[in-house]
Amino acid sequence: MTLEERVTALEKKVSSLEAIIKKEKREERKKNSTPRPLTEYQKFISEEIIRLKKEEEGSNTQTTHKERFKKAVSLWTQRQQEQQKK
């Protein structure tokens, strides 16, 4: 193995190790960070989905999560439009 080949091989190993270290640091920062607070939209949607699910528990109708989500989004849109009119 020539000197240039050895240097190239070592540079690849160093590059690989640097990538591993960078990934570990990123994971450590992510693990130690606090999550962002929920937005008003996220809070509204999760509360509405729960409310819609509870409403349908007493009835014979069964809707999918996707349908409840669509309904919650349309309610959010209506709410936003009403607030903009004020």
C-alpha positions in Angstrom: 0.0 0.0 0.0 1.4 3.3 -1.0 1.6 6.3 1.2 -1.1 8.1 -0.8 -3.5 5.1 -0.4 -2.9 5.0 3.3 -3.5 8.7 3.6 -6.8 8.4 1.6 -7.9 5.4 3.7 -7.2 7.3 7.0 -9.0 10.4 5.7 -12.1 8.2 5.0 -11.9 6.8 8.5 -11.5 10.3 10.0 -14.5 11.5 8.0 -16.6 8.5 9.1 -15.7 9.1 12.8 -16.4 12.8 12.5 -19.9 12.0 11.1 -20.5 9.6 14.0 -19.5 12.2 16.6 -21.6 14.9 14.9 -24.6 12.5 15.0 -24.1 11.7 18.6 -23.8 15.4 19.6 -27.0 16.1 17.7 -28.8 13.3 19.4 -27.6 14.5 22.8 -28.8 18.0 22.2 -32.1 16.7 21.0 -32.4 14.5 24.1 -31.6 17.3 26.5 -33.8 20.0 24.8 -37.3 20.8 25.9 -40.1 20.4 23.4 -41.8 23.4 21.9 -45.1 24.3 23.4 -48.2 23.4 21.3 -49.6 26.0 19.0 -53.2 27.2 19.4 -54.0 25.2 16.2 -52.6 21.9 17.6 -54.4 22.4 20.9 -57.7 23.1 19.2 -57.4 20.1 16.8 -56.5 17.6 19.5 -59.3 18.9 21.8 -61.9 18.8 18.9 -60.9 15.3 17.9 -61.4 14.1 21.5 -64.7 16.0 21.7 -66.0 14.5 18.4 -65.0 11.0 19.5 -66.8 11.4 22.8 -69.9 12.7 20.9 -70.1 9.7 18.7 -69.6 7.2 21.5 -73.3 7.4 22.4 -74.5 7.1 18.8 -74.4 4.2 16.3 -72.2 6.1 13.9 -68.6 5.3 13.6 -66.2 7.8 11.9 -62.6 7.3 11.2 -59.9 9.4 12.7 -59.3 11.0 9.3 -63.0 12.1 9.1 -62.9 13.6 12.6 -59.6 15.4 11.7 -61.2 16.9 8.6 -64.2 18.0 10.7 -61.9 19.6 13.3 -59.9 21.4 10.6 -63.1 22.8 9.1 -64.2 24.0 12.5 -60.8 25.7 13.0 -61.2 27.4 9.6 -64.7 28.6 10.4 -63.4 29.9 13.8 -60.5 31.8 12.1 -62.8 33.3 9.5 -65.2 34.5 12.3 -62.3 36.0 14.2 -61.1 37.9 11.1 -64.6 39.4 10.5 -64.6 40.9 14.0 
